[in-house]
Structures are given as structure tokens and as C-alpha cells.
Amino acid sequence: MIRAPLTWIRARLGRFRGDEAGTSTIEFVIVFPVFAFLLCSAAESGILMLRQVMLDRAVDLAVRDLRLQSFPDVTHDQVKTRICDEATVIPDCTNAVLVEMRQVDKGATLPSTNAPCVDRAASAQSATTFTQGKDNQMMLIRACAVFDPLFPGSGLGLDLAKDATGAYALISTSAFVVEPS
């Protein structure tokens, strides 16, 4: 009597093992997350690179104006507006970008690579160093823009260094000498 149920179970398991219906679903479930991860990483890195290139270009155009002294008595807001006018892919640019400009003495070491960035968690932004250069002075300008990742929980968005609000920072740095008038 015991053999009959065991034979029946073996027969059912044998048919189940030999049945190939649904095997493509299993392959899809295994492979799809890998492709989704790669797609998210590719999209995130593409947007990141586009924003970095546009920020660098905008800073270069602003530096050209500063070097040639196109603005008399330039202010932080004027430089930020110039950068935001050129960097069209930066969302909410006026609130996402912070600009620092300072004189660099000859023979001095450059300031640290940590540029001041917008702190979205603070109600008021801290002041940055912003001094206008005089003829033949070497100046350093840094623009920092903060962005939210497109896919914060996967791919490259998961590995980016982020601040307390979950934003990552892109920094563009340039040095120039103010041309004599």
C-alpha cells in the first residue's frame, strides 16, 4: 500500500521535471534586473556627464567675461546669472548653483578641492568668498551645482556621494588672470 502513493508522487515529479512550460519566464526573472541596473546606470551617467559638461562650459564663458573685465564691479549674482544663462540643462539653476571666486597668491597652494555648495537642508545659505580681481591678479573661480539623482536607489545613483538631502554635487573649477584695462 505504501508503494502506490510513492509511485504516484514519483510519476508526478517526473512529469513536472520534464515540463518546459515557463522556462523563459525564469530566464527573464533572472536576467531582467541586470539589464534594468545597466539601463539605470547608463541613463544616470549620461545625465551626469551632460550636466558636468554644460556647467564647465558655462563657467568658461563666465570666466572669459571676468578675465576681460566685461562687468565693472561684478557681483556673485551677476556671475551666477551668467552661468545659469549658459547652462540650460541645470534644473532650478539659481537655487542649485553656488559660486566662489577668490584671489590666489603667486606661489601659494590652491585651496582644497572641497568647493562650497548649496545646502538645501539649511534655511539660509552661508556666504561664500567672492572678490573681484584687479589687473594682473590670478583668480580662482569654482561653481558647485547640486542635483537629485534620477534613480537614487539603483545603478550609479546608488553609488554617488550625496549630502544630507540626497543630492550629489558637480564642481567646475577654473583659474584665470585678470587682463589689464
SETIFI-987457 format. One line per field, with one value per atom (N, C-alpha, C): residue number from 1; x, z, y. Coordinates in steps of 0.1 Angstrom, whole numbers. Example, Ala and Ser with C-alpha at 12.3 -4.5 7.8 and 13.67 -1.06 7.14 Angstrom:
// SETIFI-987457
num	(1 1 1 2 2 2)
px	(132 123 132 128 137 129)
pz	(78 78 78 71 71 79)
py	(-57 -45 -33 -22 -11 0)
//
This chain:
// SETIFI-987457
num	(1 1 1 2 2 2 3 3 3 4 4 4 5 5 5 6 6 6 7 7 7 8 8 8 9 9 9 10 10 10 11 11 11 12 12 12 13 13 13 14 14 14 15 15 15 16 16 16 17 17 17 18 18 18 19 19 19 20 20 20 21 21 21 22 22 22 23 23 23 24 24 24 25 25 25 26 26 26 27 27 27 28 28 28 29 29 29 30 30 30 31 31 31 32 32 32 33 33 33 34 34 34 35 35 35 36 36 36 37 37 37 38 38 38 39 39 39 40 40 40 41 41 41 42 42 42 43 43 43 44 44 44 45 45 45 46 46 46 47 47 47 48 48 48 49 49 49 50 50 50 51 51 51 52 52 52 53 53 53 54 54 54 55 55 55 56 56 56 57 57 57 58 58 58 59 59 59 60 60 60 61 61 61 62 62 62 63 63 63 64 64 64 65 65 65 66 66 66 67 67 67 68 68 68 69 69 69 70 70 70 71 71 71 72 72 72 73 73 73 74 74 74 75 75 75 76 76 76 77 77 77 78 78 78 79 79 79 80 80 80 81 81 81 82 82 82 83 83 83 84 84 84 85 85 85 86 86 86 87 87 87 88 88 88 89 89 89 90 90 90 91 91 91 92 92 92 93 93 93 94 94 94 95 95 95 96 96 96 97 97 97 98 98 98 99 99 99 100 100 100 101 101 101 102 102 102 103 103 103 104 104 104 105 105 105 106 106 106 107 107 107 108 108 108 109 109 109 110 110 110 111 111 111 112 112 112 113 113 113 114 114 114 115 115 115 116 116 116 117 117 117 118 118 118 119 119 119 120 120 120 121 121 121 122 122 122 123 123 123 124 124 124 125 125 125 126 126 126 127 127 127 128 128 128 129 129 129 130 130 130 131 131 131 132 132 132 133 133 133 134 134 134 135 135 135 136 136 136 137 137 137 138 138 138 139 139 139 140 140 140 141 141 141 142 142 142 143 143 143 144 144 144 145 145 145 146 146 146 147 147 147 148 148 148 149 149 149 150 150 150 151 151 151 152 152 152 153 153 153 154 154 154 155 155 155 156 156 156 157 157 157 158 158 158 159 159 159 160 160 160 161 161 161 162 162 162 163 163 163 164 164 164 165 165 165 166 166 166 167 167 167 168 168 168 169 169 169 170 170 170 171 171 171 172 172 172 173 173 173 174 174 174 175 175 175 176 176 176 177 177 177 178 178 178 179 179 179 180 180 180 181 181 181)
px	(8 0 8 19 28 34 36 43 34 22 13 14 13 14 28 39 52 54 49 49 42 30 23 30 37 44 56 63 74 70 59 54 51 44 41 54 63 76 83 83 90 83 70 63 66 67 70 84 93 107 109 101 102 94 85 77 86 86 94 86 73 65 69 71 75 90 98 113 118 111 116 112 102 99 109 115 125 138 141 153 151 139 136 137 132 133 147 156 170 178 175 183 178 165 159 165 167 173 187 194 208 207 198 196 190 181 175 185 194 205 214 218 227 220 207 200 199 196 196 209 220 233 237 233 237 229 217 209 214 217 223 236 245 258 257 248 246 242 232 227 238 245 255 266 270 281 276 263 257 257 253 253 267 277 290 296 294 300 293 280 273 278 280 285 299 307 321 321 313 312 307 296 291 301 309 319 330 334 344 339 326 321 321 317 317 331 341 355 360 356 361 356 344 339 346 349 356 370 377 391 392 382 383 376 372 365 353 345 332 322 323 314 322 319 325 319 327 322 312 317 309 305 293 288 285 284 281 268 258 246 247 256 258 265 275 282 273 266 256 246 241 231 237 250 257 259 263 264 251 240 227 222 225 220 226 238 245 243 241 240 225 219 204 199 208 203 203 206 206 193 185 172 173 164 163 177 184 198 201 193 196 196 188 188 198 203 211 226 230 244 249 261 268 282 286 298 308 320 331 341 346 357 367 380 390 403 411 424 433 442 452 466 473 486 496 506 516 524 527 535 526 514 506 500 496 489 475 469 455 446 434 425 421 415 411 402 400 391 377 374 360 355 347 341 328 325 312 300 291 279 266 256 243 239 235 230 215 208 194 187 194 188 187 196 196 186 180 170 177 189 197 210 215 228 239 250 262 269 275 282 294 297 309 319 332 342 340 338 336 343 355 362 366 364 367 382 388 402 405 418 423 433 438 447 458 461 472 471 460 458 453 458 454 441 431 418 414 408 402 387 380 365 360 351 345 330 324 309 305 296 291 276 271 257 253 241 236 224 223 212 207 195 189 192 196 198 185 185 173 169 178 175 183 178 187 189 180 182 188 193 199 210 218 229 238 242 252 246 233 226 228 230 232 246 256 270 275 267 272 273 283 284 273 265 254 255 247 247 235 231 221 207 205 192 191 202 202 207 213 217 232 236 251 255 268 273 283 282 291 299 312 320 328 328 336 346 358 369 376 380 388 397 408 417 420 422 424 432 438 445 436 433 426 434 429 437 437 449 449 440 435 425 432)
pz	(0 0 0 6 7 -7 -14 -27 -37 -37 -47 -45 -33 -33 -37 -33 -37 -52 -58 -73 -79 -74 -79 -78 -66 -64 -73 -75 -84 -99 -103 -116 -118 -108 -109 -109 -101 -101 -114 -119 -132 -143 -143 -154 -151 -139 -135 -140 -137 -141 -156 -164 -178 -185 -178 -184 -186 -198 -201 -202 -199 -199 -188 -192 -182 -180 -188 -186 -190 -201 -205 -194 -187 -176 -165 -162 -152 -157 -170 -175 -175 -178 -178 -164 -154 -140 -135 -140 -136 -144 -157 -165 -164 -163 -164 -154 -141 -131 -135 -141 -146 -157 -166 -177 -172 -163 -157 -149 -142 -135 -144 -156 -166 -172 -175 -181 -172 -159 -150 -148 -147 -146 -159 -170 -183 -184 -180 -180 -170 -158 -148 -152 -157 -161 -173 -182 -193 -189 -180 -175 -166 -158 -150 -159 -169 -178 -186 -190 -197 -188 -176 -167 -163 -162 -159 -171 -183 -195 -196 -194 -196 -184 -172 -161 -164 -169 -173 -184 -194 -205 -200 -192 -186 -178 -170 -162 -171 -181 -191 -197 -201 -207 -197 -185 -175 -172 -171 -169 -180 -192 -203 -201 -197 -194 -182 -172 -160 -163 -171 -174 -182 -191 -199 -193 -180 -172 -179 -185 -191 -182 -169 -159 -150 -148 -138 -125 -114 -101 -101 -106 -107 -93 -93 -80 -82 -71 -71 -80 -78 -85 -100 -105 -119 -125 -118 -123 -123 -113 -112 -123 -126 -137 -150 -152 -165 -166 -156 -156 -159 -152 -154 -168 -174 -187 -198 -195 -205 -202 -189 -185 -185 -196 -197 -192 -190 -186 -170 -163 -149 -144 -138 -133 -121 -120 -109 -106 -117 -116 -105 -104 -94 -80 -77 -64 -62 -73 -73 -74 -78 -80 -70 -66 -57 -63 -63 -70 -60 -60 -52 -61 -57 -65 -55 -57 -47 -55 -49 -54 -50 -58 -55 -56 -45 -45 -52 -59 -66 -56 -60 -51 -40 -38 -27 -32 -23 -27 -29 -38 -41 -29 -28 -17 -19 -9 -10 -22 -25 -37 -32 -20 -15 -17 -27 -30 -22 -18 -11 -20 -15 -23 -16 -24 -18 -8 4 14 14 8 7 20 30 43 51 48 56 51 60 56 49 53 47 43 31 26 33 36 41 30 34 24 19 6 0 -2 -4 -8 -22 -24 -37 -38 -44 -45 -60 -64 -78 -79 -89 -91 -98 -96 -102 -113 -120 -131 -127 -136 -134 -122 -115 -104 -109 -103 -106 -97 -103 -96 -98 -88 -89 -87 -96 -95 -95 -86 -85 -85 -93 -93 -89 -79 -74 -76 -83 -85 -79 -73 -66 -74 -75 -82 -75 -77 -72 -83 -79 -89 -95 -108 -114 -108 -105 -100 -87 -76 -64 -57 -60 -54 -62 -74 -82 -91 -96 -105 -99 -108 -104 -94 -94 -84 -70 -68 -55 -50 -59 -56 -55 -59 -59 -44 -42 -29 -28 -17 -16 -3 -2 10 18 29 38 31 20 14 2 0 -11 -24 -24 -37 -39 -51 -54 -60 -59 -63 -75 -84 -95 -94 -95 -93 -105 -109 -120 -115 -118 -113 -125 -124 -134 -127 -133 -128 -140 -137 -148 -142 -151 -147 -153 -145 -150 -159 -171 -181 -177 -179 -176 -185 -179 -187 -198)
py	(-12 0 13 12 24 27 16 18 26 25 31 47 52 67 72 64 68 68 58 57 68 71 82 96 98 110 111 100 100 103 97 100 115 121 135 144 140 148 146 135 132 140 141 149 164 168 182 186 177 180 180 173 172 183 190 200 213 218 230 243 243 255 264 277 287 289 282 283 297 303 316 326 324 334 333 322 321 328 326 333 348 353 367 373 365 370 371 362 363 374 376 385 399 401 415 424 421 430 435 426 430 441 439 449 462 461 473 481 474 480 488 481 487 499 498 509 521 519 530 536 528 534 542 537 544 557 558 570 580 575 584 590 582 587 596 594 603 616 617 630 637 629 635 641 634 639 652 651 663 675 673 685 690 681 685 693 688 695 708 709 722 732 727 735 740 732 736 746 744 754 767 767 780 787 780 786 792 785 790 803 804 816 827 824 835 839 830 834 843 840 849 863 865 878 884 876 881 885 877 879 892 895 907 919 917 927 933 924 928 934 930 935 945 957 965 962 960 957 945 934 922 917 911 905 890 884 869 866 874 872 874 883 885 873 868 856 844 842 831 832 844 846 842 847 844 829 822 807 800 805 799 801 813 816 806 802 793 778 775 760 757 756 754 741 731 718 716 727 726 731 721 725 734 744 754 759 764 768 778 788 799 794 783 778 766 761 749 752 764 767 778 775 785 787 800 804 810 806 811 817 829 835 841 838 844 846 855 857 846 842 832 839 839 845 836 843 835 827 815 806 799 804 798 785 776 764 767 760 762 758 764 759 745 739 725 723 710 707 707 708 709 723 725 738 739 752 753 751 744 740 745 745 749 738 743 734 735 725 726 723 717 715 728 737 750 760 768 778 789 793 804 799 803 799 807 800 807 815 826 834 827 829 824 835 832 841 846 859 864 877 878 890 892 905 908 911 906 907 921 924 936 932 942 939 930 920 910 901 900 891 878 867 854 851 846 844 829 824 810 812 805 805 791 788 775 776 768 767 753 753 740 739 729 727 714 714 701 696 683 677 664 661 648 638 626 615 611 607 602 589 580 567 565 571 571 558 548 535 524 528 518 523 515 518 529 538 548 558 560 569 564 551 545 547 548 549 564 574 587 592 600 607 617 616 625 633 644 652 647 655 650 650 658 658 648 640 630 636 647 653 651 650 649 663 665 678 677 686 687 700 700 712 715 727 732 742 741 750 756 768 775 786 788 798 807 820 830 842 849 862 873 883 894 903 905 913 928 934 948 956 967 975 983)
//
